[in-house]
Amino acid sequence: MNKNTLIGLLVIGLLLFGFSWYNNKQYTERLAAQREQQLLQAREDSAALSAAAVAAAGQAQSQTQVQEEYLTQSQPKAAVYGGAFDAQLTGTEEFYTLENKLFRLTFSNKGGRIAAAELKDYKKYNGDPLMLFTERGSRFNLNLFAPVQIDTEDFYFTTQEVSDSSIVFRLYADTTGSSYLEYRYTIRPDDYLMDMKIDLARLKGAVLPNQTEMLLAWNIVSPQEEKGFQNENNYTTIAYKYPGETSIEELGISTGTKAEEVKTKVQWVAFKQQFFSSILAANDPFAAADLKYNTFPPTNHDIKEFSAQLTLPYSAATQGYDLQFYFGPNKYSVLKQYGDLEFQKLVPLGWWIIGWINRYVVIPVFDFLGSYIANFGIVILILTVLIKLLIFPLTYKSYLSTAKMRLLKPDIDKLNEKYPRKEDAMKKQQAMMQLYKAAGVNPMGGCLPMLIQFPILIAMFRFFPASIELRGKAFLWADDLSSYDSIWTFPDGFSIPFYGDHVSLFALLMAVSLFVSSKINYAQSAGMSSQQMPGMKFMMLYLMPVMLLVWFNNYAAGLCYYYLLSNIITIGQTFAFRSMVDDKTLHARMMENTKKPVKKSKWQLRLEEMQRQQEAMRKQQQQQRGGRR
């Protein structure tokens, strides 16, 4: 590892540390502001107002209490819609369940909405059922004009049909029952996707003929599913996709409120958490979307409140809308099954070559090993060994190049003594390049292999925190490889800035292994380091391990475990290379190469020409000064 490699790694580390520091600073400031005001902004849905009041008070209310408050506050103050609509403003909320082997969905006749979604194959970090959302935070509203503005969430729909796979709700527009709005929900066997049909064909002129659009509002409160609030929040956001595109857009990370108005067509919108998503897609794209989320404080049991207001194009010829809901895991192999919808882009695997490595190398190997080995600690060990074997030639080449540069150090020192003046810099550079070429040494030979390995390093950084396969998988003292491992938690209320309120042993061991590996590499290049990299010793041996210790303390234990194994293997390889490569033999071979005639490259020829021109110009200037005297 030479100067260029270390400087590059240091700059990357400083950038990452700076981002972490800025993110934590913003997080602290916004958290303080949030604690002084209501947790949720006032909005039209009084059910969400009830949930916000519960969160702001910091009290745990039972589902029954919340539901009672919802029913009380959601009643309209006056019946002003006329006829059949007024009669449906009052009623009793009833719940119905549809389920397959993968999920259990709860429906409510109040607004004809999906009230709750539970995934059967997964549990929360504390063992409770995993709910993507519950009755207290769900909202589904279609805005009609018939002839006054009507919000369907205010009405009690009539439950028309209920079967094992479908349920139908109707909102009547007349007293005869011949004009109505219909919602038809249909689940699929062994599939996370559910179909919804909004049927407008039988409204029979109840909607104003000059209406050009309808607004569909969908809101949920996303509970905290994972152990680490901050890490889960870093992956929790709203994502959406434009029609015809293969990439997706996201609102990004925030610890407060974030909103975005999309004025072009949108194919689908996803309320995305770290490992699970709730997605609403349209066969015919939405005309526009108004997206927003609010973040809860860590003391609450929820992560974010999601809101999407979607514009549906409408004309007198519109018969209805075909929608699809996805309630399931952010698992690459599952999401990829839905083809052109590109749901798999919700898994943050990285851009360009990093994403390519994860999609076509890491994930297939990881899934293959996981299908035969139940212990994912062993799977990560084997994966690490395979990666190290794959890049072994590059690692060996990097070591060999560093060793050659170290052995040439005395010859480089002689050239520095021979050309001490600044005006001789060109000559010195030419002589050094001639020495390198004659000895068969590439000055960038130690840096380039490391740069080639860097995408793999980043690919692993993106893969492990996003890998749902590690979720809930225990190994040694870590009870969940997808979250941080903690061997000691600080007393309540005590937290070290940037570091957290616990001690992660895998992160600590990773930092120690990095210190040992850096110390060995520094000793390997000690001859060059003293002159070419003054002050780098402190950064290499102490600053970088401490920075990574602080940064990775809240990251996935599987990621820290991988880096720990990688550092241990690197240390072992270094000792093996030392036993394989004899310095005396290598130096003798290099000196033998210097005796062979070397063909000058075009770059060297241009350098020599520049030197001759520079020398001629210097002599001419000296003659001119002598003539003036």
Disulfide bonds with the S-S distance in Angstrom:
none
